[in-house]
Amino acid sequence: MSSNITAMAGVKSLKDIDVTGKRVLIRVDFNVPMDTHFNISDDSRIRAALPTINYCIDHNACSITLVSHFGNPKNGYDERFSLRHIQKRLERLLQKRVEFIEDFEASKSEIASCSLERVFLVENIRFHEGEKKNDPLLARKLAEVCDVYVNDAFGTSHRKHASTYGITEFVETKVAGFLMMKEIEAFSKALEKPIRPMALVVGGSKISSKITLLTSVMEKVDKLIIGGAMSNTFLQALGHEMQGSLVEEEYLQTAKEVLEEAKRHKVKVYLPVDVVITDSIDHPVDVKVVPVQDILEGFKAVDIGPATLKLFSEAIELSNTIIWNGPMGIYEINQFSKGTYKLASAIADCYAYSIVGGGDTADAVEKAGEKENFSFISTGGGASLELLEGKILPGFEKLDRNDVKGS
């Protein structure tokens, strides 16, 4: 795992090259939450890209083209996923005019011309069918409008798409932006030489999505804290009847193997001892806390209970490095959010180096009001998960390197 992170940390960053007078294309991640009236509820991802964009502006890049996806449109243009709704917020944050490019094909020659300090925002790249297929034709067209390619979209760095991977085949200079470097440095600090004891806190709905993570980290961590719906499968594997709770029956044996693997590596595993249960998730009438062995027939576990919170908090308090990926329950519903929010506060209150692995967990930390109290919050859910699993992310794979021998 460490060697892969070291390899990714060895890519060239924006500071290693000269962008003066160059046409720069920056792959950003502006996939921000937005309501039905197109109001942005959290612009963290836009703000995270500002240092890279401003660096290019301040160092006299002759043009800056911003490429991003937004949502997951299925059949070409869809107003709900238009980046036009982001243009004004970006202009306000940059304090600079941003020219929106609705039709990339029609505007290619204008974008490709060198015109000092013009900033272009290209319409949602996923409106192009070739983006997710990593179509070399689209990748080449993107490359034709720039001299320098900067990947600063960590949230999509685990995807082999035309704008995150394919384009590197056709651009001579290709480097990582400041956000990409910040992400890899943060995880590097936690995984290469962690201050022990090190705890991995995992939650979320399914064990199936985190099997690789659970098996790959055994040699790294001292404690494994498992909550959320994925803990149901572990509890059932240990003989507890989880009733109507979400359980992945086909992974019961896998859960047992993970626990055996932990025992072999002398990793202390923490599982819920009590849970919040309900008769209905959508229209709860009866909500109560019970020990894991006493879940009522027809009820579902939807959050960790107070005894579990205390158990988890004590394990966290005695840790010096903590990585958290996945909520402890259905935190989006107020009645079932207490375990996740209180765990966020417990991690925030300890003196450990703490990383949140993006996605729902980052959202939960924000809603718990603890965002500023974590050492680092990743902007990528899937990307951070694959990083923890020890994979080399495609977004780093083809970038220029400082150490050619290390590639």
KEBADREN-50978 format. One record per residue (C-alpha): residue number from 1; chain; x, y, z. Coordinates in Angstrom, 2 decimals, padded with zeros to 5 digits. Layout:
BEGIN
k->NUM c->A x->X y->Y z->Z
...
***
This chain:
BEGIN
k->1 c->A x->000.00 y->000.00 z->000.00
k->2 c->A x->002.71 y->002.46 z->001.03
k->3 c->A x->004.73 y->001.94 z->-002.16
k->4 c->A x->001.69 y->002.78 z->-004.28
k->5 c->A x->001.06 y->005.98 z->-002.34
k->6 c->A x->004.74 y->006.85 z->-002.64
k->7 c->A x->004.50 y->006.35 z->-006.40
k->8 c->A x->001.49 y->008.67 z->-006.62
k->9 c->A x->003.16 y->011.27 z->-004.42
k->10 c->A x->006.05 y->011.32 z->-006.91
k->11 c->A x->004.07 y->012.95 z->-009.74
k->12 c->A x->004.88 y->016.47 z->-010.83
k->13 c->A x->002.69 y->019.22 z->-009.45
k->14 c->A x->001.75 y->022.57 z->-010.91
k->15 c->A x->004.64 y->024.19 z->-009.02
k->16 c->A x->007.13 y->022.02 z->-010.91
k->17 c->A x->006.36 y->023.62 z->-014.28
k->18 c->A x->006.07 y->027.08 z->-015.83
k->19 c->A x->002.58 y->028.00 z->-017.06
k->20 c->A x->003.47 y->031.52 z->-018.21
k->21 c->A x->002.04 y->032.10 z->-021.69
k->22 c->A x->000.65 y->028.56 z->-021.81
k->23 c->A x->-002.87 y->027.36 z->-022.51
k->24 c->A x->-003.88 y->025.38 z->-019.44
k->25 c->A x->-006.74 y->022.88 z->-019.18
k->26 c->A x->-007.66 y->022.04 z->-015.58
k->27 c->A x->-009.84 y->019.02 z->-014.85
k->28 c->A x->-011.73 y->020.18 z->-011.76
k->29 c->A x->-014.49 y->018.54 z->-009.72
k->30 c->A x->-017.49 y->020.88 z->-009.53
k->31 c->A x->-019.92 y->018.07 z->-008.73
k->32 c->A x->-021.57 y->020.03 z->-005.92
k->33 c->A x->-024.93 y->019.45 z->-004.17
k->34 c->A x->-027.70 y->021.59 z->-005.64
k->35 c->A x->-031.44 y->021.88 z->-004.90
k->36 c->A x->-034.28 y->021.81 z->-007.42
k->37 c->A x->-034.01 y->025.59 z->-007.84
k->38 c->A x->-030.32 y->025.26 z->-008.77
k->39 c->A x->-029.08 y->026.74 z->-005.49
k->40 c->A x->-025.70 y->025.35 z->-004.40
k->41 c->A x->-025.93 y->024.09 z->-000.82
k->42 c->A x->-022.21 y->023.37 z->-000.39
k->43 c->A x->-019.51 y->024.91 z->-002.57
k->44 c->A x->-016.56 y->023.17 z->-000.86
k->45 c->A x->-015.47 y->021.43 z->-004.05
k->46 c->A x->-015.42 y->024.71 z->-005.98
k->47 c->A x->-013.41 y->026.38 z->-003.21
k->48 c->A x->-011.01 y->023.44 z->-003.14
k->49 c->A x->-010.10 y->024.11 z->-006.79
k->50 c->A x->-009.43 y->027.83 z->-006.32
k->51 c->A x->-005.71 y->027.59 z->-005.34
k->52 c->A x->-004.91 y->025.76 z->-008.59
k->53 c->A x->-006.98 y->028.11 z->-010.76
k->54 c->A x->-005.62 y->031.24 z->-009.06
k->55 c->A x->-002.05 y->029.99 z->-009.38
k->56 c->A x->-002.48 y->029.77 z->-013.16
k->57 c->A x->-004.05 y->033.23 z->-013.25
k->58 c->A x->-001.29 y->034.74 z->-011.08
k->59 c->A x->001.43 y->033.12 z->-013.18
k->60 c->A x->000.06 y->034.54 z->-016.44
k->61 c->A x->-001.30 y->031.47 z->-018.15
k->62 c->A x->-002.60 y->032.76 z->-021.46
k->63 c->A x->-005.89 y->030.93 z->-021.08
k->64 c->A x->-007.47 y->028.61 z->-018.53
k->65 c->A x->-010.08 y->026.05 z->-019.52
k->66 c->A x->-012.02 y->024.35 z->-016.71
k->67 c->A x->-013.53 y->020.95 z->-017.43
k->68 c->A x->-015.80 y->019.13 z->-014.97
k->69 c->A x->-018.62 y->016.65 z->-014.72
k->70 c->A x->-021.80 y->017.34 z->-012.76
k->71 c->A x->-024.10 y->014.52 z->-011.72
k->72 c->A x->-024.63 y->011.52 z->-013.94
k->73 c->A x->-026.73 y->012.53 z->-016.99
k->74 c->A x->-027.88 y->009.58 z->-019.07
k->75 c->A x->-028.69 y->010.90 z->-022.55
k->76 c->A x->-026.83 y->014.06 z->-023.48
k->77 c->A x->-027.93 y->017.52 z->-022.39
k->78 c->A x->-030.11 y->017.80 z->-019.30
k->79 c->A x->-030.62 y->021.22 z->-017.72
k->80 c->A x->-030.59 y->019.71 z->-014.23
k->81 c->A x->-026.93 y->018.85 z->-014.75
k->82 c->A x->-025.76 y->021.99 z->-016.53
k->83 c->A x->-022.64 y->023.68 z->-015.21
k->84 c->A x->-024.20 y->027.01 z->-016.19
k->85 c->A x->-025.77 y->026.98 z->-012.71
k->86 c->A x->-022.26 y->027.05 z->-011.21
k->87 c->A x->-020.88 y->029.91 z->-013.34
k->88 c->A x->-021.99 y->032.79 z->-011.10
k->89 c->A x->-020.74 y->031.18 z->-007.89
k->90 c->A x->-017.39 y->030.49 z->-009.53
k->91 c->A x->-017.11 y->034.09 z->-010.74
k->92 c->A x->-017.87 y->035.36 z->-007.26
k->93 c->A x->-015.27 y->033.10 z->-005.65
k->94 c->A x->-012.61 y->033.85 z->-008.28
k->95 c->A x->-013.55 y->037.54 z->-008.44
k->96 c->A x->-013.05 y->037.24 z->-012.15
k->97 c->A x->-015.20 y->036.86 z->-015.25
k->98 c->A x->-015.72 y->033.27 z->-016.34
k->99 c->A x->-016.84 y->032.58 z->-019.91
k->100 c->A x->-019.30 y->029.70 z->-020.17
k->101 c->A x->-018.77 y->027.40 z->-023.15
k->102 c->A x->-022.05 y->025.73 z->-024.01
k->103 c->A x->-020.86 y->023.98 z->-027.15
k->104 c->A x->-017.28 y->022.76 z->-026.85
k->105 c->A x->-017.06 y->021.63 z->-030.48
k->106 c->A x->-018.23 y->024.97 z->-031.86
k->107 c->A x->-015.96 y->026.97 z->-029.53
k->108 c->A x->-012.81 y->024.87 z->-029.86
k->109 c->A x->-010.90 y->027.37 z->-031.99
k->110 c->A x->-011.74 y->030.23 z->-029.63
k->111 c->A x->-010.65 y->028.25 z->-026.57
k->112 c->A x->-007.49 y->027.10 z->-028.34
k->113 c->A x->-006.39 y->030.65 z->-029.16
k->114 c->A x->-004.08 y->032.30 z->-026.65
k->115 c->A x->-005.79 y->035.27 z->-025.00
k->116 c->A x->-004.25 y->036.43 z->-021.72
k->117 c->A x->-006.03 y->035.34 z->-018.56
k->118 c->A x->-009.33 y->034.27 z->-020.12
k->119 c->A x->-011.09 y->031.67 z->-017.99
k->120 c->A x->-013.46 y->029.27 z->-019.74
k->121 c->A x->-015.92 y->026.93 z->-018.03
k->122 c->A x->-016.89 y->024.12 z->-020.39
k->123 c->A x->-020.38 y->022.60 z->-020.15
k->124 c->A x->-020.71 y->019.30 z->-018.28
k->125 c->A x->-018.23 y->016.92 z->-019.91
k->126 c->A x->-020.55 y->013.99 z->-019.23
k->127 c->A x->-022.99 y->015.35 z->-021.79
k->128 c->A x->-020.47 y->013.84 z->-024.23
k->129 c->A x->-021.04 y->010.13 z->-024.64
k->130 c->A x->-017.31 y->009.54 z->-025.04
k->131 c->A x->-016.35 y->010.84 z->-021.58
k->132 c->A x->-017.19 y->007.77 z->-019.51
k->133 c->A x->-016.11 y->005.46 z->-022.35
k->134 c->A x->-012.65 y->007.09 z->-022.34
k->135 c->A x->-013.10 y->007.78 z->-026.05
k->136 c->A x->-009.70 y->008.71 z->-027.57
k->137 c->A x->-011.42 y->011.06 z->-030.05
k->138 c->A x->-012.89 y->013.18 z->-027.24
k->139 c->A x->-009.63 y->012.96 z->-025.29
k->140 c->A x->-007.70 y->014.24 z->-028.30
k->141 c->A x->-010.14 y->017.12 z->-028.85
k->142 c->A x->-009.71 y->018.21 z->-025.24
k->143 c->A x->-005.94 y->017.99 z->-025.59
k->144 c->A x->-005.98 y->020.20 z->-028.70
k->145 c->A x->-007.05 y->023.27 z->-026.71
k->146 c->A x->-004.15 y->023.19 z->-024.24
k->147 c->A x->-000.39 y->023.07 z->-023.81
k->148 c->A x->-000.61 y->021.96 z->-020.19
k->149 c->A x->-003.05 y->019.51 z->-018.59
k->150 c->A x->-003.66 y->019.77 z->-014.85
k->151 c->A x->-005.67 y->017.09 z->-013.06
k->152 c->A x->-007.16 y->018.54 z->-009.88
k->153 c->A x->-010.27 y->016.36 z->-009.69
k->154 c->A x->-009.44 y->013.91 z->-006.92
k->155 c->A x->-013.10 y->012.89 z->-006.63
k->156 c->A x->-012.94 y->011.27 z->-010.08
k->157 c->A x->-009.28 y->010.21 z->-010.04
k->158 c->A x->-010.33 y->006.55 z->-009.67
k->159 c->A x->-012.09 y->006.65 z->-013.07
k->160 c->A x->-010.54 y->006.03 z->-016.49
k->161 c->A x->-012.53 y->008.69 z->-018.31
k->162 c->A x->-011.53 y->010.80 z->-021.32
k->163 c->A x->-010.96 y->013.99 z->-019.28
k->164 c->A x->-009.20 y->012.30 z->-016.35
k->165 c->A x->-007.14 y->009.61 z->-018.07
k->166 c->A x->-007.38 y->009.46 z->-021.86
k->167 c->A x->-006.31 y->013.08 z->-022.39
k->168 c->A x->-002.86 y->012.36 z->-020.94
k->169 c->A x->-001.96 y->010.39 z->-024.08
k->170 c->A x->-002.19 y->013.55 z->-026.19
k->171 c->A x->-000.70 y->016.30 z->-023.98
k->172 c->A x->003.04 y->016.69 z->-023.54
k->173 c->A x->002.92 y->018.35 z->-020.11
k->174 c->A x->000.56 y->016.80 z->-017.57
k->175 c->A x->000.71 y->017.47 z->-013.83
k->176 c->A x->-001.33 y->017.29 z->-010.64
k->177 c->A x->-003.09 y->020.32 z->-009.19
k->178 c->A x->-002.73 y->021.42 z->-005.58
k->179 c->A x->-005.84 y->019.59 z->-004.38
k->180 c->A x->-004.61 y->016.28 z->-005.83
k->181 c->A x->-001.26 y->016.74 z->-004.09
k->182 c->A x->-002.93 y->017.75 z->-000.83
k->183 c->A x->-005.07 y->014.61 z->-000.88
k->184 c->A x->-002.21 y->012.24 z->-001.55
k->185 c->A x->-000.01 y->013.92 z->001.08
k->186 c->A x->-002.74 y->013.63 z->003.73
k->187 c->A x->-003.29 y->009.91 z->003.12
k->188 c->A x->000.45 y->009.38 z->002.85
k->189 c->A x->000.92 y->010.82 z->006.32
k->190 c->A x->-001.75 y->008.51 z->007.74
k->191 c->A x->-000.73 y->005.31 z->005.97
k->192 c->A x->003.04 y->005.38 z->005.45
k->193 c->A x->004.28 y->006.14 z->008.95
k->194 c->A x->001.21 y->006.53 z->011.15
k->195 c->A x->001.50 y->007.53 z->014.78
k->196 c->A x->000.13 y->004.49 z->016.57
k->197 c->A x->-002.28 y->003.20 z->017.66
k->198 c->A x->-004.09 y->003.58 z->014.36
k->199 c->A x->-007.85 y->003.07 z->014.06
k->200 c->A x->-009.93 y->002.54 z->010.94
k->201 c->A x->-013.60 y->003.37 z->011.41
k->202 c->A x->-015.85 y->001.92 z->008.70
k->203 c->A x->-019.59 y->002.22 z->008.23
k->204 c->A x->-022.07 y->002.62 z->005.44
k->205 c->A x->-024.60 y->000.20 z->004.11
k->206 c->A x->-022.73 y->-002.74 z->002.59
k->207 c->A x->-019.78 y->-004.95 z->003.43
k->208 c->A x->-019.58 y->-005.87 z->-000.27
k->209 c->A x->-018.32 y->-002.39 z->-001.19
k->210 c->A x->-015.54 y->-002.51 z->001.40
k->211 c->A x->-014.23 y->-006.08 z->001.35
k->212 c->A x->-010.98 y->-005.08 z->-000.36
k->213 c->A x->-010.49 y->-002.28 z->002.16
k->214 c->A x->-011.11 y->-004.54 z->005.16
k->215 c->A x->-008.66 y->-007.18 z->003.96
k->216 c->A x->-005.95 y->-004.81 z->002.69
k->217 c->A x->-005.59 y->-002.72 z->005.87
k->218 c->A x->-005.02 y->-005.53 z->008.37
k->219 c->A x->-001.26 y->-005.06 z->008.37
k->220 c->A x->-001.65 y->-001.30 z->008.82
k->221 c->A x->-004.22 y->-000.79 z->011.56
k->222 c->A x->-004.36 y->-001.62 z->015.26
k->223 c->A x->-008.12 y->-001.19 z->015.66
k->224 c->A x->-011.03 y->-001.82 z->013.33
k->225 c->A x->-014.28 y->-000.14 z->014.35
k->226 c->A x->-017.30 y->-001.34 z->012.33
k->227 c->A x->-020.70 y->000.36 z->012.44
k->228 c->A x->-023.55 y->001.24 z->010.10
k->229 c->A x->-025.62 y->-001.32 z->008.24
k->230 c->A x->-022.50 y->-003.23 z->007.23
k->231 c->A x->-022.03 y->-004.24 z->010.89
k->232 c->A x->-025.34 y->-006.15 z->010.65
k->233 c->A x->-023.71 y->-008.75 z->008.43
k->234 c->A x->-020.86 y->-009.19 z->010.93
k->235 c->A x->-023.28 y->-009.46 z->013.85
k->236 c->A x->-025.40 y->-012.05 z->012.04
k->237 c->A x->-022.23 y->-013.98 z->011.19
k->238 c->A x->-021.53 y->-014.09 z->014.93
k->239 c->A x->-024.95 y->-015.61 z->015.58
k->240 c->A x->-027.14 y->-012.59 z->016.32
k->241 c->A x->-030.58 y->-012.52 z->014.68
k->242 c->A x->-030.79 y->-009.14 z->012.93
k->243 c->A x->-034.50 y->-009.53 z->012.02
k->244 c->A x->-035.55 y->-006.99 z->009.37
k->245 c->A x->-032.16 y->-005.23 z->009.28
k->246 c->A x->-030.14 y->-005.02 z->006.06
k->247 c->A x->-027.92 y->-008.11 z->005.98
k->248 c->A x->-025.90 y->-009.36 z->003.01
k->249 c->A x->-026.50 y->-013.08 z->003.43
k->250 c->A x->-024.04 y->-013.98 z->000.68
k->251 c->A x->-021.24 y->-012.24 z->002.64
k->252 c->A x->-021.72 y->-013.94 z->006.02
k->253 c->A x->-018.77 y->-016.25 z->005.40
k->254 c->A x->-016.70 y->-013.29 z->004.19
k->255 c->A x->-017.48 y->-011.46 z->007.43
k->256 c->A x->-016.25 y->-014.44 z->009.44
k->257 c->A x->-013.05 y->-014.54 z->007.37
k->258 c->A x->-012.44 y->-010.81 z->007.96
k->259 c->A x->-012.79 y->-011.37 z->011.72
k->260 c->A x->-010.39 y->-014.33 z->011.54
k->261 c->A x->-007.92 y->-012.27 z->009.52
k->262 c->A x->-008.11 y->-009.51 z->012.14
k->263 c->A x->-007.41 y->-012.02 z->014.89
k->264 c->A x->-004.41 y->-013.33 z->012.95
k->265 c->A x->-002.96 y->-009.82 z->012.65
k->266 c->A x->-003.84 y->-009.01 z->016.27
k->267 c->A x->-006.18 y->-006.22 z->015.18
k->268 c->A x->-008.77 y->-005.38 z->017.83
k->269 c->A x->-012.27 y->-005.36 z->016.26
k->270 c->A x->-015.11 y->-003.30 z->017.72
k->271 c->A x->-018.72 y->-004.08 z->016.75
k->272 c->A x->-022.00 y->-002.59 z->018.05
k->273 c->A x->-023.26 y->-003.91 z->021.39
k->274 c->A x->-026.56 y->-002.05 z->021.13
k->275 c->A x->-028.52 y->-000.49 z->018.26
k->276 c->A x->-031.37 y->001.88 z->017.56
k->277 c->A x->-034.22 y->-000.07 z->015.95
k->278 c->A x->-037.44 y->001.00 z->014.25
k->279 c->A x->-040.56 y->-000.57 z->012.82
k->280 c->A x->-040.30 y->001.60 z->009.69
k->281 c->A x->-037.59 y->003.74 z->008.15
k->282 c->A x->-039.87 y->006.01 z->006.13
k->283 c->A x->-042.71 y->006.33 z->008.67
k->284 c->A x->-041.34 y->005.33 z->012.07
k->285 c->A x->-043.88 y->004.86 z->014.83
k->286 c->A x->-041.81 y->002.81 z->017.25
k->287 c->A x->-038.12 y->003.64 z->017.81
k->288 c->A x->-036.10 y->002.13 z->020.66
k->289 c->A x->-032.62 y->001.12 z->021.79
k->290 c->A x->-031.92 y->-002.58 z->022.38
k->291 c->A x->-028.89 y->-004.85 z->022.82
k->292 c->A x->-027.85 y->-006.47 z->019.52
k->293 c->A x->-029.09 y->-009.85 z->020.75
k->294 c->A x->-032.61 y->-008.50 z->021.44
k->295 c->A x->-033.75 y->-006.96 z->018.14
k->296 c->A x->-037.52 y->-007.32 z->017.87
k->297 c->A x->-039.11 y->-009.29 z->015.07
k->298 c->A x->-039.87 y->-007.09 z->012.06
k->299 c->A x->-037.67 y->-004.24 z->013.35
k->300 c->A x->-034.58 y->-002.84 z->011.61
k->301 c->A x->-031.30 y->-001.56 z->013.06
k->302 c->A x->-030.82 y->002.03 z->011.85
k->303 c->A x->-028.12 y->003.51 z->014.12
k->304 c->A x->-025.63 y->002.56 z->016.80
k->305 c->A x->-026.85 y->002.81 z->020.39
k->306 c->A x->-025.43 y->004.81 z->023.35
k->307 c->A x->-023.42 y->001.89 z->024.79
k->308 c->A x->-021.82 y->001.32 z->021.39
k->309 c->A x->-021.08 y->005.01 z->021.06
k->310 c->A x->-019.29 y->004.90 z->024.42
k->311 c->A x->-017.35 y->001.79 z->023.39
k->312 c->A x->-016.32 y->003.29 z->020.05
k->313 c->A x->-015.47 y->006.67 z->021.62
k->314 c->A x->-013.16 y->005.05 z->024.18
k->315 c->A x->-011.34 y->003.15 z->021.43
k->316 c->A x->-011.01 y->006.37 z->019.44
k->317 c->A x->-009.80 y->008.40 z->022.40
k->318 c->A x->-006.85 y->006.02 z->022.79
k->319 c->A x->-005.86 y->006.25 z->019.10
k->320 c->A x->-003.34 y->008.61 z->017.51
k->321 c->A x->-004.29 y->008.15 z->013.84
k->322 c->A x->-007.91 y->007.74 z->012.75
k->323 c->A x->-009.36 y->007.18 z->009.28
k->324 c->A x->-013.15 y->007.23 z->008.99
k->325 c->A x->-015.14 y->006.02 z->005.98
k->326 c->A x->-018.90 y->005.47 z->006.23
k->327 c->A x->-021.66 y->006.71 z->008.59
k->328 c->A x->-022.91 y->004.76 z->011.60
k->329 c->A x->-026.56 y->004.77 z->010.57
k->330 c->A x->-029.18 y->006.44 z->008.36
k->331 c->A x->-027.90 y->009.88 z->009.36
k->332 c->A x->-029.97 y->011.63 z->006.67
k->333 c->A x->-033.04 y->010.99 z->008.88
k->334 c->A x->-032.84 y->013.10 z->012.03
k->335 c->A x->-034.07 y->010.35 z->014.37
k->336 c->A x->-031.30 y->008.02 z->013.22
k->337 c->A x->-028.41 y->010.51 z->013.03
k->338 c->A x->-027.29 y->010.70 z->016.64
k->339 c->A x->-024.70 y->007.90 z->016.48
k->340 c->A x->-022.96 y->009.33 z->013.41
k->341 c->A x->-022.97 y->012.92 z->014.67
k->342 c->A x->-021.78 y->012.03 z->018.16
k->343 c->A x->-019.03 y->009.83 z->016.75
k->344 c->A x->-017.94 y->012.78 z->014.59
k->345 c->A x->-017.67 y->014.88 z->017.76
k->346 c->A x->-015.74 y->012.12 z->019.56
k->347 c->A x->-013.15 y->011.94 z->016.77
k->348 c->A x->-012.99 y->015.73 z->016.52
k->349 c->A x->-012.39 y->016.07 z->020.26
k->350 c->A x->-009.42 y->013.69 z->020.44
k->351 c->A x->-005.85 y->014.71 z->019.66
k->352 c->A x->-005.33 y->012.21 z->016.84
k->353 c->A x->-004.48 y->012.87 z->013.21
k->354 c->A x->-007.93 y->012.34 z->011.69
k->355 c->A x->-008.98 y->011.82 z->008.07
k->356 c->A x->-012.51 y->011.57 z->006.70
k->357 c->A x->-012.76 y->009.52 z->003.51
k->358 c->A x->-015.13 y->011.76 z->001.57
k->359 c->A x->-018.68 y->011.08 z->000.36
k->360 c->A x->-021.45 y->010.63 z->002.92
k->361 c->A x->-019.00 y->010.73 z->005.81
k->362 c->A x->-017.77 y->014.20 z->004.84
k->363 c->A x->-021.38 y->015.34 z->004.53
k->364 c->A x->-022.18 y->013.93 z->007.99
k->365 c->A x->-019.17 y->015.68 z->009.54
k->366 c->A x->-020.29 y->018.95 z->007.95
k->367 c->A x->-023.83 y->018.53 z->009.31
k->368 c->A x->-022.46 y->017.66 z->012.74
k->369 c->A x->-020.66 y->021.02 z->012.76
k->370 c->A x->-017.24 y->019.36 z->013.16
k->371 c->A x->-015.69 y->020.04 z->009.75
k->372 c->A x->-013.03 y->022.41 z->011.07
k->373 c->A x->-011.99 y->020.00 z->013.81
k->374 c->A x->-010.72 y->017.20 z->011.58
k->375 c->A x->-007.14 y->017.10 z->010.31
k->376 c->A x->-008.25 y->016.44 z->006.73
k->377 c->A x->-011.52 y->015.86 z->004.88
k->378 c->A x->-011.15 y->014.21 z->001.50
k->379 c->A x->-013.15 y->015.50 z->-001.47
k->380 c->A x->-013.48 y->012.01 z->-002.96
k->381 c->A x->-015.55 y->009.13 z->-001.59
k->382 c->A x->-014.82 y->006.37 z->-004.10
k->383 c->A x->-011.32 y->007.70 z->-004.80
k->384 c->A x->-010.36 y->007.78 z->-001.13
k->385 c->A x->-011.73 y->004.26 z->-000.66
k->386 c->A x->-009.59 y->002.91 z->-003.50
k->387 c->A x->-006.60 y->004.81 z->-002.13
k->388 c->A x->-007.09 y->003.12 z->001.25
k->389 c->A x->-007.36 y->-000.23 z->-000.55
k->390 c->A x->-003.83 y->000.30 z->-001.83
k->391 c->A x->-004.64 y->000.91 z->-005.49
k->392 c->A x->-002.85 y->003.32 z->-007.78
k->393 c->A x->-005.52 y->005.74 z->-008.95
k->394 c->A x->-005.75 y->006.17 z->-012.75
k->395 c->A x->-005.81 y->009.97 z->-012.31
k->396 c->A x->-002.19 y->009.82 z->-011.10
k->397 c->A x->-001.02 y->006.97 z->-013.30
k->398 c->A x->-000.14 y->008.87 z->-016.50
k->399 c->A x->000.97 y->012.22 z->-015.05
k->400 c->A x->004.59 y->013.40 z->-015.44
k->401 c->A x->006.93 y->012.32 z->-012.67
k->402 c->A x->009.71 y->013.97 z->-010.73
k->403 c->A x->011.43 y->010.63 z->-010.22
k->404 c->A x->011.47 y->008.73 z->-013.50
k->405 c->A x->013.07 y->005.68 z->-011.85
k->406 c->A x->010.20 y->005.49 z->-009.35
k->407 c->A x->007.62 y->005.14 z->-012.10
***
